[in-house]
Amino acid sequence: MKDDYNELGRSYFPGIDVSKLDDETKREIEADIKADFDAGYEGILNLPKKARFGVYLAYIYYTALFKKISNIPSSRILEERISISKPQKASLLFGSYVRHSFNLI
């Protein structure tokens, strides 16, 4: 987010100055994102199985990233790059594939 905001001038949260982000505003943003994830999951369940896996995998990945970001104080959001490690990505892929294959999503 640091490079997007500082280098590229991107803002993902209209009306919010992320350089002045505080914990309360961060929680409000997270609640909005959580609602989007919940609605997205419902949409995934309605997809045909052939089309569902890739979308479900993206959902699982971004949910894991969101959880990681949620556990970081607002003061650190622009200080560091937050990512999912390669081993965790592999684990997410495997778990998602198993759940999808056995209709456990």
N, C-alpha and C positions, 0 to 999 in steps of 0.2 A: 504494500500500500504506500510505503514511503516513496518509492520511485514513481509510482503512478501519480501521486499527489505532487511531489516536489519537482520531478523531472518532466513529466508529461502533462501536468496540469489537469489530471483526471480527478473527478470527485464522484464517488458512488452513492453519496448521500446528499441529495439536494438540500440546500438550506443549512447545512452543518459544516462548520469550519473545523476540519479534522485536526488542524494544528492546535486547536483549543479543546480537543475532545476530553471529556471528563467521564468518570465511571457511571454517572447517572445517564448521560446521553448514550454511552456505550450500551448500557442495559436496554434502553429504549430501542436502539437499532437492532440489538440481538433479538428482542421480542418480535420485531417486525420480520426479521430474517427467519426466525423459528416458525412463524405463521406461514411464510412462503414455503418453507421446507415441508411442513405438514400438508399443505394443499398440494404440493408437488408429489408427495408420496401417494396421495389419493389418486392423482392422475396416472401415476406409474402403474398402480393396480388395475387400471382400466385399459392399459395398452395390450395389444395382442402379444402373446408370449414371444413370438419371433422378433418383435421390435423392443421388447422390454429390457433385455439384459444390459445393453449399453447405457440406456437411460438410468437404470437402477444402479449400475456401477458408478456412474457420475454422481448420482445422488448420495451414495455411500461415501465416496471420496470427499465430496464437498461437505457432507455432514461431519465427517471426522475432522476436517480442517476447521470447520466452524466451532466444534467442541474445543479444539486446541486454542483457537483465538478467544473463545469465551473465557478461558481460564487465565488469560493474560490481562494484567491491569491496563487500563486505558493509556497510562503514561508510557507504556512500552510498545504500543501499536505502531508508531512511526519510527521506533528505534531499531527494530530487528525484522528480519524476514522470517515469517512463520510458514512452515511447510511440513509435509508428511514425508517421513523417511522412506527410502526404497524398500526396506524389509516390511514396513507397515503397509505400503502400497501393495506389495505382493500378497500380504495377508488379507487385505481388503478385497483384492481380486479373487483370491481363492474362496473366501467365505461367501462373497457375493455370487460366485459361480455355483457353489453348492446350494445355497438357498434358492437361487433361480431355477436350477435344474430339478430340484425336488419340490418346487412350488411352495416354498417356505417364506416367501416375502409378504 
